[in-house]
């Protein structure tokens, strides 16, 4: 796969693409994947290991919102009827810094396009020992204050024995259109306050009141990954499709999906011209035999 960027040390190896600002794969030095590998063939961001969500994450129902008596419009950016996942995953990023252990990517949307936002986004990916650290920021380059949100969309390998611990307080049910329904207590079948296997049924739900901590265990590979997200990511999306049990997604987000429709612009981060929203998370990979 031509045109990728490699980050590598004695513990981990990552490949990235400037297209979509996406991680292509992440493995230990002995070849065990801790992120879903892209596989062979032409690059497709939807087959990648992780991509950034900016200037807003997940879907915007109805492709618009009201603010200060004005209607702001989104344009659908995929075959779906609703704008989804922002702009960053669909554009080429500029490589501003690169070393064997660090890369800084950036892109600017100086005129509103699919979204009403004008902004500069910066993403950094770094490896240090057995830890990957991803950071994302967005700066409002427009002349008026607008709601912004950021997140990450990592894909993790899923095996029959995969276990997840990701404590949260409430969740959103799913309704038609892959949109959130109502916020309720987390049912026992999806309670990851303690380590458990993913249920065999579909999950596509937002978990709120997240501690920012999670652990994934792959017993078959003798591997674990500990996730630690900054406080700005107080929720995560958990996506585990029923038709493909080869992966699942745990997506740190600053806002709930469809927050503009559910609660209005105040549910995101209102940035005045020149203001910045930023946050990051880390993945630390361990051998199961080394975990106390």
Short mmCIF file of the C-alpha atoms (twelve columns), coordinates in Angstrom:
data_MODEL
# 
_entry.id   MODEL 
# 
loop_
_atom_site.group_PDB 
_atom_site.id 
_atom_site.type_symbol 
_atom_site.label_atom_id 
_atom_site.label_alt_id 
_atom_site.label_comp_id 
_atom_site.label_asym_id 
_atom_site.label_seq_id 
_atom_site.Cartn_x 
_atom_site.Cartn_y 
_atom_site.Cartn_z 
_atom_site.pdbx_PDB_model_num 
ATOM 1   C CA . UNK A 1   0.000   0.000   0.000  1 
ATOM 2   C CA . UNK A 2   1.904   3.085   -1.211 1 
ATOM 3   C CA . UNK A 3   2.085   6.439   0.549  1 
ATOM 4   C CA . UNK A 4   1.788   5.340   4.148  1 
ATOM 5   C CA . UNK A 5   3.715   6.645   7.173  1 
ATOM 6   C CA . UNK A 6   5.347   4.167   9.555  1 
ATOM 7   C CA . UNK A 7   5.869   4.711   13.283 1 
ATOM 8   C CA . UNK A 8   7.909   2.024   14.966 1 
ATOM 9   C CA . UNK A 9   9.810   1.222   18.137 1 
ATOM 10  C CA . UNK A 10  10.956  -1.894  19.974 1 
ATOM 11  C CA . UNK A 11  7.374   -2.703  21.079 1 
ATOM 12  C CA . UNK A 12  4.879   -1.454  18.491 1 
ATOM 13  C CA . UNK A 13  4.445   -0.663  14.811 1 
ATOM 14  C CA . UNK A 14  1.820   1.626   13.260 1 
ATOM 15  C CA . UNK A 15  1.094   2.581   9.679  1 
ATOM 16  C CA . UNK A 16  -0.849  5.726   8.832  1 
ATOM 17  C CA . UNK A 17  -2.270  7.412   5.760  1 
ATOM 18  C CA . UNK A 18  -2.491  11.148  5.222  1 
ATOM 19  C CA . UNK A 19  -5.763  10.445  3.428  1 
ATOM 20  C CA . UNK A 20  -8.418  10.639  6.098  1 
ATOM 21  C CA . UNK A 21  -5.758  11.109  8.777  1 
ATOM 22  C CA . UNK A 22  -6.246  7.383   9.327  1 
ATOM 23  C CA . UNK A 23  -4.253  4.684   11.061 1 
ATOM 24  C CA . UNK A 24  -4.013  1.696   8.714  1 
ATOM 25  C CA . UNK A 25  -2.928  -0.905  11.218 1 
ATOM 26  C CA . UNK A 26  -1.297  -1.344  14.618 1 
ATOM 27  C CA . UNK A 27  0.612   -4.449  15.711 1 
ATOM 28  C CA . UNK A 28  3.103   -5.565  18.308 1 
ATOM 29  C CA . UNK A 29  6.597   -6.281  17.072 1 
ATOM 30  C CA . UNK A 30  5.835   -10.001 17.074 1 
ATOM 31  C CA . UNK A 31  2.871   -9.389  14.759 1 
ATOM 32  C CA . UNK A 32  -0.166  -9.448  17.079 1 
ATOM 33  C CA . UNK A 33  -2.747  -6.809  16.052 1 
ATOM 34  C CA . UNK A 34  -4.221  -4.516  18.704 1 
ATOM 35  C CA . UNK A 35  -6.057  -2.486  16.053 1 
ATOM 36  C CA . UNK A 36  -8.020  -3.961  13.167 1 
ATOM 37  C CA . UNK A 37  -5.683  -4.287  10.170 1 
ATOM 38  C CA . UNK A 38  -6.743  -2.716  6.886  1 
ATOM 39  C CA . UNK A 39  -5.716  -5.679  4.786  1 
ATOM 40  C CA . UNK A 40  -4.501  -5.715  1.206  1 
ATOM 41  C CA . UNK A 41  -5.863  -3.699  -1.691 1 
ATOM 42  C CA . UNK A 42  -6.560  -0.044  -2.329 1 
ATOM 43  C CA . UNK A 43  -6.899  2.190   0.725  1 
ATOM 44  C CA . UNK A 44  -10.431 2.576   2.081  1 
ATOM 45  C CA . UNK A 45  -10.882 4.624   5.240  1 
ATOM 46  C CA . UNK A 46  -13.812 2.420   6.291  1 
ATOM 47  C CA . UNK A 47  -11.405 -0.540  6.385  1 
ATOM 48  C CA . UNK A 48  -8.835  1.360   8.437  1 
ATOM 49  C CA . UNK A 49  -7.882  1.002   12.101 1 
ATOM 50  C CA . UNK A 50  -8.836  4.488   13.297 1 
ATOM 51  C CA . UNK A 51  -9.830  7.880   11.919 1 
ATOM 52  C CA . UNK A 52  -10.550 11.291  13.516 1 
ATOM 53  C CA . UNK A 53  -14.009 12.811  13.961 1 
ATOM 54  C CA . UNK A 54  -13.990 16.573  13.302 1 
ATOM 55  C CA . UNK A 55  -15.656 19.131  13.404 1 
ATOM 56  C CA . UNK A 56  -18.437 16.902  14.774 1 
ATOM 57  C CA . UNK A 57  -18.886 13.174  15.300 1 
ATOM 58  C CA . UNK A 58  -21.533 10.657  14.309 1 
ATOM 59  C CA . UNK A 59  -24.779 11.647  12.548 1 
ATOM 60  C CA . UNK A 60  -26.689 14.934  12.329 1 
ATOM 61  C CA . UNK A 61  -30.353 14.105  11.883 1 
ATOM 62  C CA . UNK A 62  -32.060 16.390  9.400  1 
ATOM 63  C CA . UNK A 63  -28.712 17.950  8.423  1 
ATOM 64  C CA . UNK A 64  -29.185 21.195  10.274 1 
ATOM 65  C CA . UNK A 65  -29.626 23.147  13.501 1 
ATOM 66  C CA . UNK A 66  -30.924 26.496  14.723 1 
ATOM 67  C CA . UNK A 67  -28.744 29.043  16.495 1 
ATOM 68  C CA . UNK A 68  -29.315 32.742  17.206 1 
ATOM 69  C CA . UNK A 69  -32.421 32.668  15.017 1 
ATOM 70  C CA . UNK A 70  -30.449 31.360  12.030 1 
ATOM 71  C CA . UNK A 71  -30.598 27.947  10.336 1 
ATOM 72  C CA . UNK A 72  -27.280 26.220  9.700  1 
ATOM 73  C CA . UNK A 73  -27.107 23.471  7.096  1 
ATOM 74  C CA . UNK A 74  -25.027 20.316  6.598  1 
ATOM 75  C CA . UNK A 75  -24.720 18.491  3.294  1 
ATOM 76  C CA . UNK A 76  -24.782 14.681  3.249  1 
ATOM 77  C CA . UNK A 77  -21.178 13.527  2.838  1 
ATOM 78  C CA . UNK A 78  -21.770 9.825   2.059  1 
ATOM 79  C CA . UNK A 79  -24.565 7.763   0.533  1 
ATOM 80  C CA . UNK A 80  -26.424 8.099   3.835  1 
ATOM 81  C CA . UNK A 81  -29.119 10.775  4.066  1 
ATOM 82  C CA . UNK A 82  -27.527 12.377  7.141  1 
ATOM 83  C CA . UNK A 83  -24.145 14.073  7.431  1 
ATOM 84  C CA . UNK A 84  -21.876 11.687  9.356  1 
ATOM 85  C CA . UNK A 85  -18.538 11.737  11.215 1 
ATOM 86  C CA . UNK A 86  -17.449 15.198  10.115 1 
ATOM 87  C CA . UNK A 87  -15.069 16.093  7.303  1 
ATOM 88  C CA . UNK A 88  -11.659 14.908  8.485  1 
ATOM 89  C CA . UNK A 89  -12.043 11.252  7.570  1 
ATOM 90  C CA . UNK A 90  -12.839 12.149  3.951  1 
ATOM 91  C CA . UNK A 91  -10.026 14.596  3.151  1 
ATOM 92  C CA . UNK A 92  -6.281  14.574  2.727  1 
ATOM 93  C CA . UNK A 93  -4.234  15.875  5.663  1 
ATOM 94  C CA . UNK A 94  -0.892  17.643  5.379  1 
ATOM 95  C CA . UNK A 95  2.081   15.997  7.091  1 
ATOM 96  C CA . UNK A 96  3.619   18.804  9.151  1 
ATOM 97  C CA . UNK A 97  6.028   16.752  11.293 1 
ATOM 98  C CA . UNK A 98  7.221   13.159  11.127 1 
ATOM 99  C CA . UNK A 99  9.773   11.026  12.963 1 
ATOM 100 C CA . UNK A 100 10.042  7.281   13.694 1 
ATOM 101 C CA . UNK A 101 7.860   7.780   16.790 1 
ATOM 102 C CA . UNK A 102 5.655   10.792  16.016 1 
ATOM 103 C CA . UNK A 103 3.576   12.333  13.247 1 
ATOM 104 C CA . UNK A 104 1.641   15.599  13.131 1 
ATOM 105 C CA . UNK A 105 -1.114  15.950  10.526 1 
ATOM 106 C CA . UNK A 106 -3.248  19.018  9.809  1 
ATOM 107 C CA . UNK A 107 -5.879  20.295  7.442  1 
ATOM 108 C CA . UNK A 108 -7.803  23.532  7.075  1 
ATOM 109 C CA . UNK A 109 -11.388 24.034  6.002  1 
ATOM 110 C CA . UNK A 110 -11.311 27.794  5.492  1 
ATOM 111 C CA . UNK A 111 -14.672 27.999  3.749  1 
ATOM 112 C CA . UNK A 112 -17.786 26.129  4.902  1 
ATOM 113 C CA . UNK A 113 -18.309 23.043  2.735  1 
ATOM 114 C CA . UNK A 114 -20.320 20.012  3.884  1 
ATOM 115 C CA . UNK A 115 -20.675 21.618  7.308  1 
ATOM 116 C CA . UNK A 116 -21.146 25.294  8.255  1 
ATOM 117 C CA . UNK A 117 -17.760 25.272  9.995  1 
ATOM 118 C CA . UNK A 118 -14.513 26.948  8.944  1 
ATOM 119 C CA . UNK A 119 -11.628 25.558  10.996 1 
ATOM 120 C CA . UNK A 120 -8.136  24.143  11.324 1 
ATOM 121 C CA . UNK A 121 -7.745  20.605  12.642 1 
ATOM 122 C CA . UNK A 122 -4.519  19.085  13.951 1 
ATOM 123 C CA . UNK A 123 -3.954  15.431  14.818 1 
ATOM 124 C CA . UNK A 124 -0.843  13.935  16.380 1 
ATOM 125 C CA . UNK A 125 -0.046  10.245  16.762 1 
ATOM 126 C CA . UNK A 126 2.932   9.137   18.845 1 
ATOM 127 C CA . UNK A 127 4.310   5.862   20.202 1 
ATOM 128 C CA . UNK A 128 6.329   5.563   23.402 1 
ATOM 129 C CA . UNK A 129 7.216   2.043   24.460 1 
ATOM 130 C CA . UNK A 130 3.982   0.045   24.496 1 
ATOM 131 C CA . UNK A 131 1.729   3.137   24.405 1 
ATOM 132 C CA . UNK A 132 0.080   4.885   21.459 1 
ATOM 133 C CA . UNK A 133 -1.126  8.435   22.133 1 
ATOM 134 C CA . UNK A 134 -3.574  10.179  19.774 1 
ATOM 135 C CA . UNK A 135 -4.450  13.862  20.132 1 
ATOM 136 C CA . UNK A 136 -6.877  15.974  18.126 1 
ATOM 137 C CA . UNK A 137 -7.644  19.689  18.156 1 
ATOM 138 C CA . UNK A 138 -9.948  21.952  16.194 1 
ATOM 139 C CA . UNK A 139 -9.755  25.751  16.033 1 
ATOM 140 C CA . UNK A 140 -12.666 27.853  14.823 1 
ATOM 141 C CA . UNK A 141 -11.429 29.895  11.851 1 
ATOM 142 C CA . UNK A 142 -14.855 31.367  11.113 1 
ATOM 143 C CA . UNK A 143 -16.174 34.764  12.154 1 
ATOM 144 C CA . UNK A 144 -18.990 33.512  14.375 1 
ATOM 145 C CA . UNK A 145 -19.271 31.154  17.317 1 
ATOM 146 C CA . UNK A 146 -20.434 27.661  16.358 1 
ATOM 147 C CA . UNK A 147 -20.801 24.294  18.113 1 
ATOM 148 C CA . UNK A 148 -17.894 21.901  17.613 1 
ATOM 149 C CA . UNK A 149 -17.173 18.361  18.727 1 
ATOM 150 C CA . UNK A 150 -14.319 15.912  18.266 1 
ATOM 151 C CA . UNK A 151 -13.717 12.209  18.663 1 
ATOM 152 C CA . UNK A 152 -11.884 9.154   17.412 1 
ATOM 153 C CA . UNK A 153 -13.201 6.091   15.598 1 
ATOM 154 C CA . UNK A 154 -10.866 3.180   16.395 1 
ATOM 155 C CA . UNK A 155 -11.597 -0.357  15.209 1 
ATOM 156 C CA . UNK A 156 -10.381 -3.192  17.428 1 
ATOM 157 C CA . UNK A 157 -10.020 -6.893  16.559 1 
ATOM 158 C CA . UNK A 158 -12.853 -9.056  17.859 1 
ATOM 159 C CA . UNK A 159 -12.494 -12.745 18.619 1 
ATOM 160 C CA . UNK A 160 -14.804 -15.184 20.361 1 
ATOM 161 C CA . UNK A 161 -12.937 -14.656 23.617 1 
ATOM 162 C CA . UNK A 162 -12.571 -10.854 23.443 1 
ATOM 163 C CA . UNK A 163 -13.497 -9.181  26.723 1 
ATOM 164 C CA . UNK A 164 -14.247 -5.509  27.424 1 
ATOM 165 C CA . UNK A 165 -14.367 -3.405  30.572 1 
ATOM 166 C CA . UNK A 166 -15.539 0.211   30.080 1 
ATOM 167 C CA . UNK A 167 -17.481 1.597   33.074 1 
ATOM 168 C CA . UNK A 168 -20.230 4.135   32.333 1 
ATOM 169 C CA . UNK A 169 -23.425 5.394   33.996 1 
ATOM 170 C CA . UNK A 170 -26.134 5.519   31.310 1 
ATOM 171 C CA . UNK A 171 -26.625 4.661   27.672 1 
ATOM 172 C CA . UNK A 172 -28.709 5.671   24.653 1 
ATOM 173 C CA . UNK A 173 -30.898 3.087   22.978 1 
ATOM 174 C CA . UNK A 174 -30.795 2.856   19.177 1 
ATOM 175 C CA . UNK A 175 -33.703 3.704   16.880 1 
ATOM 176 C CA . UNK A 176 -34.196 3.679   13.127 1 
ATOM 177 C CA . UNK A 177 -31.514 5.307   11.028 1 
ATOM 178 C CA . UNK A 178 -28.711 4.310   13.423 1 
ATOM 179 C CA . UNK A 179 -29.760 7.238   15.618 1 
ATOM 180 C CA . UNK A 180 -29.980 7.394   19.427 1 
ATOM 181 C CA . UNK A 181 -33.426 6.805   20.927 1 
ATOM 182 C CA . UNK A 182 -33.727 7.496   24.674 1 
ATOM 183 C CA . UNK A 183 -31.222 7.658   27.520 1 
ATOM 184 C CA . UNK A 184 -31.791 4.914   30.097 1 
ATOM 185 C CA . UNK A 185 -29.893 2.926   32.719 1 
ATOM 186 C CA . UNK A 186 -27.503 0.459   31.100 1 
ATOM 187 C CA . UNK A 187 -29.125 -2.997  30.817 1 
ATOM 188 C CA . UNK A 188 -27.334 -5.943  32.390 1 
ATOM 189 C CA . UNK A 189 -26.664 -7.417  28.945 1 
ATOM 190 C CA . UNK A 190 -24.508 -4.399  28.002 1 
ATOM 191 C CA . UNK A 191 -23.009 -3.492  31.373 1 
ATOM 192 C CA . UNK A 192 -19.235 -3.342  30.981 1 
ATOM 193 C CA . UNK A 193 -18.475 -2.065  34.477 1 
ATOM 194 C CA . UNK A 194 -16.669 -5.392  34.886 1 
ATOM 195 C CA . UNK A 195 -14.815 -7.321  32.201 1 
ATOM 196 C CA . UNK A 196 -17.139 -9.399  30.024 1 
ATOM 197 C CA . UNK A 197 -17.540 -10.692 26.509 1 
ATOM 198 C CA . UNK A 198 -19.425 -8.628  23.984 1 
ATOM 199 C CA . UNK A 199 -22.960 -9.959  23.483 1 
ATOM 200 C CA . UNK A 200 -23.621 -11.689 20.192 1 
ATOM 201 C CA . UNK A 201 -26.349 -9.212  19.270 1 
ATOM 202 C CA . UNK A 202 -25.748 -5.844  17.547 1 
ATOM 203 C CA . UNK A 203 -24.574 -2.918  19.631 1 
ATOM 204 C CA . UNK A 204 -24.589 0.654   18.310 1 
ATOM 205 C CA . UNK A 205 -25.022 2.736   21.428 1 
ATOM 206 C CA . UNK A 206 -23.615 5.774   23.187 1 
ATOM 207 C CA . UNK A 207 -22.462 5.206   26.789 1 
ATOM 208 C CA . UNK A 208 -22.377 8.355   28.958 1 
ATOM 209 C CA . UNK A 209 -20.768 9.119   32.288 1 
ATOM 210 C CA . UNK A 210 -17.668 7.223   31.156 1 
ATOM 211 C CA . UNK A 211 -14.693 7.144   33.477 1 
ATOM 212 C CA . UNK A 212 -12.369 7.493   30.466 1 
ATOM 213 C CA . UNK A 213 -10.837 4.107   31.233 1 
ATOM 214 C CA . UNK A 214 -11.336 0.821   29.411 1 
ATOM 215 C CA . UNK A 215 -9.568  -2.503  29.022 1 
ATOM 216 C CA . UNK A 216 -9.778  -4.911  26.100 1 
ATOM 217 C CA . UNK A 217 -8.485  -8.457  26.500 1 
ATOM 218 C CA . UNK A 218 -7.778  -10.906 23.677 1 
ATOM 219 C CA . UNK A 219 -7.175  -14.264 25.415 1 
ATOM 220 C CA . UNK A 220 -6.409  -16.059 22.147 1 
ATOM 221 C CA . UNK A 221 -3.520  -13.669 21.457 1 
ATOM 222 C CA . UNK A 222 -2.394  -13.333 25.082 1 
ATOM 223 C CA . UNK A 223 -2.797  -9.561  24.697 1 
ATOM 224 C CA . UNK A 224 -4.561  -6.681  26.442 1 
ATOM 225 C CA . UNK A 225 -5.029  -2.986  25.685 1 
ATOM 226 C CA . UNK A 226 -5.703  -0.332  28.326 1 
ATOM 227 C CA . UNK A 227 -7.449  2.827   27.105 1 
ATOM 228 C CA . UNK A 228 -7.174  6.135   28.969 1 
ATOM 229 C CA . UNK A 229 -9.075  9.130   27.554 1 
ATOM 230 C CA . UNK A 230 -8.901  12.778  28.589 1 
ATOM 231 C CA . UNK A 231 -11.865 14.083  30.655 1 
ATOM 232 C CA . UNK A 232 -13.281 15.951  27.639 1 
ATOM 233 C CA . UNK A 233 -14.253 12.505  26.320 1 
ATOM 234 C CA . UNK A 234 -16.956 11.736  28.869 1 
ATOM 235 C CA . UNK A 235 -18.751 9.253   26.614 1 
ATOM 236 C CA . UNK A 236 -18.040 6.599   24.044 1 
ATOM 237 C CA . UNK A 237 -19.865 4.946   21.181 1 
ATOM 238 C CA . UNK A 238 -19.762 1.166   21.141 1 
ATOM 239 C CA . UNK A 239 -20.359 -0.384  17.735 1 
ATOM 240 C CA . UNK A 240 -20.333 -4.163  17.333 1 
ATOM 241 C CA . UNK A 241 -22.186 -5.304  14.196 1 
ATOM 242 C CA . UNK A 242 -23.962 -8.626  14.199 1 
ATOM 243 C CA . UNK A 243 -23.091 -9.380  10.583 1 
ATOM 244 C CA . UNK A 244 -19.308 -9.023  11.065 1 
ATOM 245 C CA . UNK A 245 -17.885 -10.282 14.345 1 
ATOM 246 C CA . UNK A 246 -14.313 -9.631  13.270 1 
ATOM 247 C CA . UNK A 247 -14.174 -6.157  14.848 1 
ATOM 248 C CA . UNK A 248 -15.815 -3.708  17.215 1 
ATOM 249 C CA . UNK A 249 -15.416 0.030   17.804 1 
ATOM 250 C CA . UNK A 250 -15.054 1.955   21.050 1 
ATOM 251 C CA . UNK A 251 -15.128 5.621   20.038 1 
ATOM 252 C CA . UNK A 252 -14.184 8.366   22.542 1 
ATOM 253 C CA . UNK A 253 -16.413 11.400  21.883 1 
ATOM 254 C CA . UNK A 254 -16.937 14.862  23.386 1 
ATOM 255 C CA . UNK A 255 -20.672 14.807  22.649 1 
ATOM 256 C CA . UNK A 256 -23.535 12.382  22.157 1 
ATOM 257 C CA . UNK A 257 -24.482 11.324  18.626 1 
ATOM 258 C CA . UNK A 258 -27.156 13.529  17.107 1 
ATOM 259 C CA . UNK A 259 -26.665 15.970  19.975 1 
ATOM 260 C CA . UNK A 260 -27.658 18.937  17.806 1 
ATOM 261 C CA . UNK A 261 -31.134 17.477  17.331 1 
ATOM 262 C CA . UNK A 262 -31.492 15.965  20.800 1 
ATOM 263 C CA . UNK A 263 -30.331 18.906  22.893 1 
ATOM 264 C CA . UNK A 264 -29.289 21.751  20.601 1 
ATOM 265 C CA . UNK A 265 -25.942 23.485  20.016 1 
ATOM 266 C CA . UNK A 266 -25.264 23.850  23.763 1 
ATOM 267 C CA . UNK A 267 -24.739 20.067  23.930 1 
ATOM 268 C CA . UNK A 268 -21.489 20.536  21.987 1 
ATOM 269 C CA . UNK A 269 -18.610 22.933  22.645 1 
ATOM 270 C CA . UNK A 270 -19.361 26.473  21.517 1 
ATOM 271 C CA . UNK A 271 -16.174 27.941  20.080 1 
ATOM 272 C CA . UNK A 272 -15.826 31.621  19.328 1 
ATOM 273 C CA . UNK A 273 -13.589 32.702  16.468 1 
ATOM 274 C CA . UNK A 274 -10.031 31.639  17.286 1 
ATOM 275 C CA . UNK A 275 -10.960 29.289  20.140 1 
ATOM 276 C CA . UNK A 276 -9.758  25.677  20.225 1 
ATOM 277 C CA . UNK A 277 -11.183 22.369  21.451 1 
ATOM 278 C CA . UNK A 278 -8.690  19.569  22.033 1 
ATOM 279 C CA . UNK A 279 -8.331  16.161  23.634 1 
ATOM 280 C CA . UNK A 280 -6.680  12.809  23.285 1 
ATOM 281 C CA . UNK A 281 -6.501  9.232   24.436 1 
ATOM 282 C CA . UNK A 282 -3.915  6.502   24.778 1 
ATOM 283 C CA . UNK A 283 -3.781  2.762   24.126 1 
ATOM 284 C CA . UNK A 284 -1.248  0.810   26.179 1 
ATOM 285 C CA . UNK A 285 -0.607  -2.743  25.004 1 
ATOM 286 C CA . UNK A 286 0.419   -5.512  27.428 1 
ATOM 287 C CA . UNK A 287 1.053   -9.221  27.420 1 
ATOM 288 C CA . UNK A 288 -1.556  -10.933 29.581 1 
ATOM 289 C CA . UNK A 289 1.168   -12.770 31.474 1 
ATOM 290 C CA . UNK A 290 2.589   -9.417  32.587 1 
ATOM 291 C CA . UNK A 291 -0.668  -8.050  34.052 1 
ATOM 292 C CA . UNK A 292 -0.900  -8.482  37.854 1 
# 
